[in-house]
């Protein structure tokens, strides 16, 4: 099973490496390469988690950001991704591991 994580650009490089290595996740910036995203989504991606920067948490998303999320959501659903979770990390990098783990767990084990 593979899980796509996007929106991790604001995480420190060490955190991104840990996500890739420990959880065998694919990290992708949401707006960088739509062709790559489409290819990934057609290769048995089980779920997607979208992390929103702490600076955006509780703030109104800019129109272009909201549009990107809507496009991403539509693309995921069109390609059969069943579980999509949007999560804003509350912390600014310290102690983020438990939040990331909780989101990953909710994505991999959907609520009944």
C-alpha positions as CSV (number, residue, x, y, z in Angstrom):
1,X,0.0,0.0,0.0
2,X,1.3,3.4,-0.8
3,X,0.3,6.8,0.7
4,X,0.9,10.1,-1.0
5,X,1.8,13.0,1.2
6,X,1.8,16.5,-0.2
7,X,2.2,20.0,1.2
8,X,5.3,19.0,3.2
9,X,7.5,21.7,1.7
10,X,7.4,23.7,4.9
11,X,8.7,20.8,6.9
12,X,12.5,20.7,7.7
13,X,14.5,18.4,5.3
14,X,15.2,16.0,8.1
15,X,11.5,15.6,8.7
16,X,10.8,15.0,5.0
17,X,13.6,12.4,5.0
18,X,12.1,10.6,8.0
19,X,8.7,10.5,6.3
20,X,10.2,9.0,3.2
21,X,12.4,6.4,5.0
22,X,10.4,5.4,8.0
23,X,6.9,5.3,6.4
24,X,7.9,4.6,2.8
25,X,5.8,7.5,1.7
26,X,5.9,9.5,-1.5
27,X,6.3,13.2,-0.9
28,X,5.1,15.6,-3.6
29,X,4.6,19.3,-3.8
30,X,1.0,19.8,-4.9
31,X,1.6,22.4,-7.6
32,X,4.9,21.3,-9.0
33,X,4.2,18.7,-11.6
34,X,0.7,17.6,-12.5
35,X,1.9,14.9,-14.9
36,X,4.0,13.3,-12.1
37,X,1.0,13.5,-9.8
38,X,-1.3,11.8,-12.3
39,X,1.3,9.0,-12.8
40,X,1.6,8.5,-9.1
41,X,-2.1,8.4,-8.5
42,X,-2.5,5.7,-11.1
43,X,0.0,3.5,-9.4
44,X,-2.1,2.1,-6.5
45,X,-2.0,5.0,-4.1
46,X,-4.3,4.1,-1.2
47,X,-4.7,7.4,0.5
48,X,-3.5,11.0,0.4
49,X,-2.7,13.4,3.3
50,X,-2.3,17.1,2.6
51,X,-0.5,19.1,5.2
52,X,-1.1,22.8,5.4
53,X,1.6,25.1,6.7
54,X,1.2,26.2,10.3
55,X,1.3,29.8,8.9
56,X,-2.0,29.1,7.1
57,X,-3.6,27.2,10.0
58,X,-6.6,29.1,11.1
59,X,-6.2,31.6,8.3
60,X,-8.3,32.0,5.2
61,X,-6.6,30.1,2.3
62,X,-5.7,32.4,-0.6
63,X,-7.9,31.8,-3.6
64,X,-5.1,30.1,-5.6
65,X,-4.3,27.8,-2.7
66,X,-7.9,26.8,-2.3
67,X,-8.1,26.2,-6.1
68,X,-5.0,23.9,-6.0
69,X,-6.5,21.9,-3.2
70,X,-9.8,21.5,-5.1
71,X,-7.9,20.4,-8.2
72,X,-5.8,18.0,-6.2
73,X,-8.9,16.5,-4.5
74,X,-10.7,16.1,-7.9
75,X,-7.6,14.5,-9.4
76,X,-7.3,12.1,-6.5
77,X,-10.9,11.0,-6.6
78,X,-10.8,10.7,-10.4
79,X,-7.9,8.3,-10.0
80,X,-9.5,6.2,-7.3
81,X,-7.8,7.5,-4.2
82,X,-10.3,6.6,-1.5
83,X,-9.0,8.4,1.6
84,X,-7.9,12.0,1.5
85,X,-7.2,13.9,4.7
86,X,-6.4,17.5,5.0
87,X,-4.5,18.5,8.1
88,X,-2.9,21.6,9.4
89,X,0.0,21.0,11.7
90,X,-0.5,23.1,14.9
91,X,3.2,23.3,15.7
92,X,6.0,25.0,13.9
93,X,8.1,21.9,13.5
94,X,8.8,21.0,17.1
95,X,6.9,18.0,18.1
96,X,5.3,17.6,14.7
97,X,6.1,13.9,14.6
98,X,3.1,12.8,16.6
99,X,0.7,15.0,14.5
100,X,2.1,13.6,11.3
101,X,1.9,10.0,12.6
102,X,-1.7,10.6,13.7
103,X,-2.6,11.9,10.2
104,X,-0.9,8.9,8.6
105,X,-2.7,6.5,10.8
106,X,-6.1,8.1,10.0
107,X,-5.3,7.9,6.3
108,X,-4.1,4.3,6.4
109,X,-6.8,3.1,8.7
110,X,-10.0,4.9,7.8
111,X,-12.7,5.3,10.4
112,X,-15.4,2.7,10.2
